[in-house]
Amino acid sequence: MRKLQIPVLLAAFLIILPTMSSAQEDRSETYRQLKLFSDVFERVRADYVEEVTDEQLIEFAIQGMLSTLDPHSSYLNADSFGDMRVQTKGEFGGLGIEVTMENGFVKVVSPIDDTPAARAGVEPGDFITHLDGEAILGLSLNEAVDKMRGPVNTDLRLTIRREGSEPFDLTITRDIIKIRSVRNRVEDNVGYIRITTFNQQTTPGLKKAIEDIKAELGSELKGFVIDLRNNPGGLLDQAIDVSDAFISQGEIVSTRGRVVDDSQRFNAKDGDLAEGLPIVVLINGGSASASEIVAGALQDHRRAIIMGTRSFGKGSVQTIIPLGLNGAMRLTTARYFTPSGRSIQALGIDPDIVVEAATIEQQETTGPGRREADLRGALDNPNGENGLDSEDATDGEVEANALSEAAEQDYQLARAVDLLRGLALYNRRVVN
């Protein structure tokens, strides 16, 4: 038995030694790479044409490491981290645009409603190439954002490249950006709810909006339009809560990271604030991230009809990791999936009904048209002017209140309201 143990032990060492050697090689390679970084750091500090502090060099190195991973990972210094925390609370300073970085330029995801950028005419998909005449190319996203921020009532000139047009300049006056993330109004017995971003005020704002609409319309309420157009996203928990407001059971969204055990599934709790009334969700190319979570969940559960154009396609989750007094890092840690298992990364949410943004022009007529009643000797209607028997008159009435001026000018919203009108009319006829 002792003679047999020696070969067995030798075999065990033969198995373990290559593993240890591989680990040592990995560490050695890491040390070599860190030595390379140290050499570059020292050379830049000693020989760069202008003096650069060690703090700046380290920050630049961290920013470079993170920003080259994907468009949404980045380093937040102490100031940027503070700004981000203020933004998620619903108030921050700047121009009022949500941006990302693409091909070295700042790309507008969407302007925020009722902000200087929105009023100046900035549109989703615009590329910002220069700030006050200085090229953005070569700057990180955070550096570009820092340049766009500044004291209130100061001007900034943006050079914008827009598809189908020559580059042009827009001068925008900076202001305090106060985000009211939820707005609501009534459109022809339809509740219209506009969600501009997902911050800490979104879920309470949604609940209040639904309560106000129900109080105004009562039993005349036909359904809801949830407008997520140009909504760049925000907090994941708010997207889950907004979806849960209309879904009574089942999965809302799942997130999957590199480690399988870290996957998470978020499920709906019982209750539907809309009480089963039909819902239309409006999306477009500026609807991103948390907006797509809501649209995807309601679409997969067949709880809402998604209308508009394809969404932005940001299907990744970023985690904010504080770094003590030195700010934080925003790191992409997972992808999210809709209840049916769809990843919308780089694909977006396709609407159930495609409705392009458009304007409506009334067609001119050459003269009054002729109808049966205009013909000589036409028979009278036996039931009178409305064509209904007296006992059916109440049930057969169809209300057609005028839309607001804003809705009349918004083709996509007008079509959403029309759809809810049709669904309400159909359901009433089925019940009758």
C-alpha distance (Angstrom), angle and dihedral (degrees) to the residues before:
residue distance angle dihedral
M1 . . .
R2 3.83 . .
K3 3.80 90.2 .
L4 3.79 90.0 52.9
Q5 3.83 93.8 49.9
I6 3.81 93.5 61.8
P7 3.84 95.9 60.3
V8 3.81 89.8 44.1
L9 3.82 91.9 53.2
L10 3.79 91.0 46.0
A11 3.78 90.0 51.7
A12 3.80 90.7 50.9
F13 3.79 91.3 52.0
L14 3.80 90.3 48.6
I15 3.79 88.9 55.8
I16 3.83 95.4 45.6
L17 3.79 99.0 42.7
P18 3.83 97.5 65.0
T19 3.84 88.9 50.0
M20 3.76 91.6 51.7
S21 3.78 90.0 46.4
S22 3.81 91.1 51.9
A23 3.80 91.0 50.7
Q24 3.79 90.5 48.9
E25 3.79 90.2 50.3
D26 3.82 90.5 51.7
R27 3.80 90.5 51.4
S28 3.76 91.7 47.0
E29 3.80 91.2 51.6
T30 3.80 89.9 49.3
Y31 3.79 90.5 51.3
R32 3.80 90.5 49.7
Q33 3.79 91.0 52.3
L34 3.81 91.8 47.7
K35 3.81 88.5 49.3
L36 3.81 87.9 53.7
F37 3.80 90.1 51.3
S38 3.79 90.6 48.6
D39 3.82 91.8 50.5
V40 3.80 92.1 50.5
F41 3.80 91.4 45.4
E42 3.80 92.2 52.8
R43 3.79 93.6 45.0
V44 3.82 93.0 50.6
R45 3.78 92.1 46.2
A46 3.79 91.7 49.9
D47 3.81 103.9 37.1
Y48 3.82 109.9 23.7
V49 3.80 111.8 123.1
E50 3.81 91.8 -116.5
E51 3.77 130.1 35.7
V52 3.81 113.8 -96.0
T53 3.79 123.5 -173.2
D54 3.77 122.3 -123.8
E55 3.81 88.6 -119.2
Q56 3.80 91.4 56.5
L57 3.79 93.3 47.8
I58 3.79 93.0 50.1
E59 3.82 91.3 47.4
F60 3.81 91.3 49.1
A61 3.80 90.5 49.3
I62 3.81 93.2 50.5
Q63 3.78 91.6 45.6
G64 3.79 91.0 50.4
M65 3.80 92.5 49.4
L66 3.80 93.3 51.8
S67 3.81 101.5 36.8
T68 3.80 92.9 53.9
L69 3.82 91.8 57.0
D70 3.81 94.6 69.7
P71 3.83 138.0 -36.1
H72 3.82 93.8 -90.5
S73 3.82 104.2 47.1
S74 3.80 113.7 90.1
Y75 3.77 146.8 145.2
L76 3.80 118.2 -104.4
N77 3.77 115.6 -157.3
A78 3.79 118.2 -150.9
D79 3.81 93.3 -85.2
S80 3.81 94.9 46.6
F81 3.80 91.3 46.2
G82 3.79 90.0 52.8
D83 3.80 90.7 49.2
M84 3.80 91.1 50.6
R85 3.79 92.6 52.4
V86 3.79 90.2 50.4
Q87 3.81 90.5 49.0
T88 3.79 94.2 53.5
K89 3.80 87.9 53.2
G90 3.80 89.6 58.1
E91 3.82 106.5 -101.2
F92 3.80 133.3 80.0
G93 3.77 142.1 141.7
G94 3.80 126.2 -103.5
L95 3.80 143.8 65.3
G96 3.80 99.2 -49.0
I97 3.81 105.4 -112.1
E98 3.79 133.1 126.8
V99 3.80 109.9 -140.3
T100 3.79 143.4 179.5
M101 3.79 133.4 -172.3
E102 3.81 121.8 -104.5
N103 3.81 127.5 169.3
G104 3.78 91.3 -15.2
F105 3.81 94.9 -54.4
V106 3.79 131.8 98.3
K107 3.80 110.1 -106.3
V108 3.79 120.6 -158.9
V109 3.80 112.8 -126.8
S110 3.78 90.7 -176.4
P111 3.79 142.2 -37.9
I112 3.79 114.8 -114.3
D113 3.79 115.9 -114.8
D114 3.81 117.7 -97.3
T115 3.80 95.3 9.0
P116 3.83 130.8 122.2
A117 3.81 91.7 -101.0
A118 3.80 93.2 51.8
R119 3.79 92.3 47.2
A120 3.82 91.3 48.2
G121 3.82 91.2 56.8
V122 3.81 103.1 -105.2
E123 3.83 108.8 162.5
P124 3.82 135.9 -160.6
G125 3.80 110.9 -90.1
D126 3.82 94.7 29.6
F127 3.80 115.5 138.7
I128 3.81 117.0 -140.4
T129 3.80 106.9 -149.1
H130 3.83 103.5 167.6
L131 3.80 137.6 25.9
D132 3.80 114.3 -154.8
G133 3.79 87.4 -18.6
E134 3.82 95.3 -52.5
A135 3.81 116.7 119.8
I136 3.80 117.6 -114.2
L137 3.81 92.5 -154.4
G138 3.80 107.8 114.4
L139 3.80 96.1 26.2
S140 3.79 123.3 110.2
L141 3.79 118.6 -120.8
N142 3.80 92.2 -104.8
E143 3.80 91.6 49.7
A144 3.80 90.9 51.7
V145 3.81 91.5 47.5
D146 3.80 90.8 49.7
K147 3.81 89.5 54.7
M148 3.80 90.8 50.5
R149 3.78 91.1 54.1
G150 3.78 122.2 74.4
P151 3.79 146.0 122.7
V152 3.79 118.2 -28.0
N153 3.82 116.1 -96.0
T154 3.80 94.0 24.3
D155 3.81 120.4 124.0
L156 3.79 128.7 -124.0
R157 3.80 124.8 -169.8
L158 3.80 114.4 -143.2
T159 3.78 122.4 -164.6
I160 3.79 106.9 -148.7
R161 3.78 130.8 -164.7
R162 3.80 111.9 -158.8
E163 3.78 126.5 -177.5
G164 3.78 111.6 -99.1
S165 3.80 96.5 16.3
E166 3.79 141.0 75.4
P167 3.83 118.4 -98.3
F168 3.80 112.5 -85.0
D169 3.80 139.6 179.9
L170 3.80 129.0 -115.0
T171 3.80 122.1 -170.2
I172 3.80 111.6 -151.0
T173 3.79 128.0 -175.1
R174 3.78 113.8 -135.5
D175 3.79 117.8 -122.6
I176 3.78 142.3 168.4
I177 3.79 104.8 -81.7
K178 3.78 110.9 -142.3
I179 3.77 110.1 -175.8
R180 3.75 118.0 -150.5
S181 3.76 94.1 -172.0
V182 3.84 97.4 -165.8
R183 3.81 128.9 45.6
N184 3.78 128.7 170.7
R185 3.77 143.2 -174.3
V186 3.80 139.5 158.7
E187 3.82 122.3 -98.3
D188 3.82 113.9 -172.9
N189 3.82 96.2 -38.9
V190 3.81 90.0 -41.4
G191 3.78 121.3 114.3
Y192 3.81 111.2 -128.4
I193 3.82 115.4 -159.7
R194 3.79 120.6 -178.3
I195 3.83 117.0 -163.5
T196 3.81 110.7 -168.3
T197 3.81 99.9 179.1
F198 3.79 141.0 -10.6
N199 3.79 108.6 -110.1
Q200 3.79 133.4 137.3
Q201 3.80 90.8 -75.9
T202 3.81 96.9 54.9
T203 3.81 103.7 87.2
P204 3.82 95.4 44.6
G205 3.81 88.5 45.8
L206 3.81 91.7 51.7
K207 3.80 93.0 50.4
K208 3.80 91.7 49.6
A209 3.81 91.6 47.3
I210 3.81 91.5 54.0
E211 3.81 91.4 47.1
D212 3.82 91.6 50.5
I213 3.81 92.9 48.8
K214 3.80 92.8 48.3
A215 3.80 90.8 48.4
E216 3.81 91.2 51.9
L217 3.82 99.7 43.6
G218 3.78 104.3 25.0
S219 3.81 111.8 174.9
E220 3.83 91.4 -4.1
L221 3.82 91.4 71.5
K222 3.84 109.3 119.1
G223 3.79 101.1 -177.6
F224 3.80 145.9 -61.1
V225 3.78 136.2 -82.4
I226 3.82 111.0 -153.5
D227 3.80 107.2 -161.9
L228 3.83 112.7 -154.7
R229 3.80 96.6 158.7
N230 3.82 113.7 138.7
N231 3.81 89.9 3.8
P232 3.83 104.7 143.3
G233 3.80 95.2 -163.5
G234 3.79 130.2 -118.5
L235 3.79 133.5 -179.4
L236 3.80 118.2 27.5
D237 3.81 94.3 -146.7
Q238 3.80 90.6 55.8
A239 3.81 91.7 51.8
I240 3.81 88.7 51.7
D241 3.82 92.4 48.9
V242 3.82 92.9 48.1
S243 3.81 90.6 50.8
D244 3.81 90.6 45.8
A245 3.80 89.5 55.1
F246 3.82 89.2 71.2
I247 3.84 103.0 27.6
S248 3.80 120.5 73.9
Q249 3.80 100.3 -167.7
G250 3.78 145.0 -1.2
E251 3.77 135.2 51.1
I252 3.79 121.1 -34.5
V253 3.80 101.0 -175.1
S254 3.79 140.3 -25.3
T255 3.78 130.0 -149.0
R256 3.80 124.7 -151.7
G257 3.78 124.8 -169.8
R258 3.78 133.6 -179.7
V259 3.82 91.9 -79.3
V260 3.80 110.5 65.0
D261 3.82 93.1 -148.6
D262 3.80 90.4 59.3
S263 3.81 93.1 63.9
Q264 3.80 115.3 121.7
R265 3.78 134.5 -159.9
F266 3.79 123.3 -160.8
N267 3.80 117.8 -157.1
A268 3.78 132.8 -165.1
K269 3.76 123.9 -108.8
D270 3.79 122.6 -135.8
G271 3.80 116.2 -80.8
D272 3.80 139.8 69.9
L273 3.81 117.3 -145.2
A274 3.82 89.7 -161.0
E275 3.83 90.0 55.5
G276 3.78 93.2 -136.4
L277 3.80 96.9 -53.0
P278 3.82 114.8 145.6
I279 3.81 117.8 -91.3
V280 3.80 131.8 -157.5
V281 3.81 117.8 -164.0
L282 3.81 117.5 -157.7
I283 3.83 118.0 -150.1
N284 3.79 137.5 166.3
G285 3.79 140.8 168.6
G286 3.79 90.6 -66.1
S287 3.82 93.3 58.3
A288 3.80 105.3 101.9
S289 3.79 144.6 164.9
A290 3.83 109.5 -21.7
S291 3.83 89.7 24.2
E292 3.79 89.1 57.0
I293 3.80 91.3 48.9
V294 3.82 89.8 57.2
A295 3.81 94.6 43.2
G296 3.81 92.4 46.1
A297 3.80 94.0 48.5
L298 3.80 94.8 48.3
Q299 3.80 90.8 44.3
D300 3.80 95.1 49.9
H301 3.80 91.9 47.4
R302 3.83 89.4 47.3
R303 3.76 87.0 -127.6
A304 3.80 94.3 128.9
I305 3.77 140.8 21.5
I306 3.79 110.8 -119.6
M307 3.80 112.2 -142.0
G308 3.80 134.4 179.4
T309 3.79 128.5 42.3
R310 3.81 135.3 -36.2
S311 3.81 115.1 -65.1
F312 3.83 128.0 -121.5
G313 3.82 99.1 -91.5
K314 3.81 105.3 -129.7
G315 3.77 104.7 152.4
S316 3.80 101.1 163.6
V317 3.80 133.3 100.4
Q318 3.80 122.9 -136.4
T319 3.80 123.1 -154.9
I320 3.80 119.9 -154.4
I321 3.82 108.4 -139.1
P322 3.83 113.5 -169.4
L323 3.81 115.4 -137.0
G324 3.79 99.9 -160.8
L325 3.80 114.1 -109.4
N326 3.80 91.2 -12.6
G327 3.80 98.0 74.2
A328 3.79 123.5 -111.9
M329 3.76 144.3 -77.7
R330 3.78 124.6 -118.4
L331 3.79 104.7 -147.3
T332 3.79 129.1 -178.9
T333 3.81 102.3 -126.2
A334 3.81 105.7 162.9
R335 3.78 148.7 7.9
Y336 3.75 121.0 -123.4
F337 3.80 126.9 -136.7
T338 3.78 131.6 -159.9
P339 3.84 119.3 -119.7
S340 3.82 91.3 -90.6
G341 3.82 90.3 54.3
R342 3.81 97.3 -102.5
S343 3.77 119.7 152.0
I344 3.78 108.8 -152.5
Q345 3.81 94.8 -170.7
A346 3.83 108.1 141.8
L347 3.84 89.0 -10.7
G348 3.79 106.3 70.4
I349 3.79 130.7 -161.2
D350 3.79 115.0 -56.5
P351 3.81 111.3 -143.6
D352 3.78 120.3 -121.9
I353 3.80 88.2 -130.5
V354 3.80 117.8 29.6
V355 3.80 112.2 -141.6
E356 3.78 116.8 170.2
A357 3.78 120.8 -148.5
A358 3.80 107.0 -97.1
T359 3.76 145.5 150.0
I360 3.80 123.8 -118.6
E361 3.76 122.6 -132.5
Q362 3.77 119.9 -170.9
Q363 3.79 111.9 -122.5
E364 3.78 114.9 -121.0
T365 3.79 115.7 -120.9
T366 3.78 124.3 -145.7
G367 3.77 93.6 -139.0
P368 3.81 144.9 -35.7
G369 3.79 113.2 -47.9
R370 3.79 122.0 -125.5
R371 3.77 121.0 -119.1
E372 3.79 135.5 -175.4
A373 3.79 91.5 -94.3
D374 3.83 89.8 58.8
L375 3.79 93.9 58.6
R376 3.80 117.2 102.4
G377 3.77 111.3 -105.1
A378 3.83 94.6 12.3
L379 3.81 113.0 164.7
D380 3.79 118.8 -108.1
N381 3.79 120.5 -116.0
P382 3.82 107.2 -103.3
N383 3.81 92.4 -144.0
G384 3.80 97.6 52.2
E385 3.79 131.7 -116.2
N386 3.79 98.6 -30.0
G387 3.81 94.8 44.8
L388 3.82 93.2 -129.9
D389 3.76 133.3 115.9
S390 3.80 110.4 -114.2
E391 3.82 91.6 -112.0
D392 3.82 91.6 54.7
A393 3.78 97.8 40.9
T394 3.81 96.5 94.6
D395 3.82 95.6 45.9
G396 3.77 93.1 45.7
E397 3.80 98.8 52.4
V398 3.76 114.9 114.0
E399 3.78 117.4 -158.9
A400 3.79 116.2 -140.1
N401 3.78 108.2 179.6
A402 3.78 117.6 179.6
L403 3.79 119.4 -100.5
S404 3.77 120.0 -121.9
E405 3.78 118.0 -94.4
A406 3.81 89.7 -107.5
A407 3.81 91.6 54.5
E408 3.81 92.6 46.2
Q409 3.81 88.8 56.9
D410 3.81 92.6 45.6
Y411 3.81 106.1 75.5
Q412 3.81 95.2 -172.4
L413 3.80 93.4 50.1
A414 3.82 91.6 46.1
R415 3.81 89.8 53.9
A416 3.82 90.9 48.9
V417 3.80 91.3 52.6
D418 3.82 90.1 46.8
L419 3.80 89.8 52.9
L420 3.80 92.5 51.8
R421 3.80 89.6 47.7
G422 3.78 89.4 53.8
L423 3.80 93.4 47.2
A424 3.80 91.2 49.7
L425 3.81 91.6 49.2
Y426 3.82 92.0 47.3
N427 3.81 93.3 48.0
R428 3.80 91.1 48.8
R429 3.79 91.5 52.3
V430 3.81 91.9 47.7
V431 3.81 91.2 51.8
N432 3.80 92.0 46.7
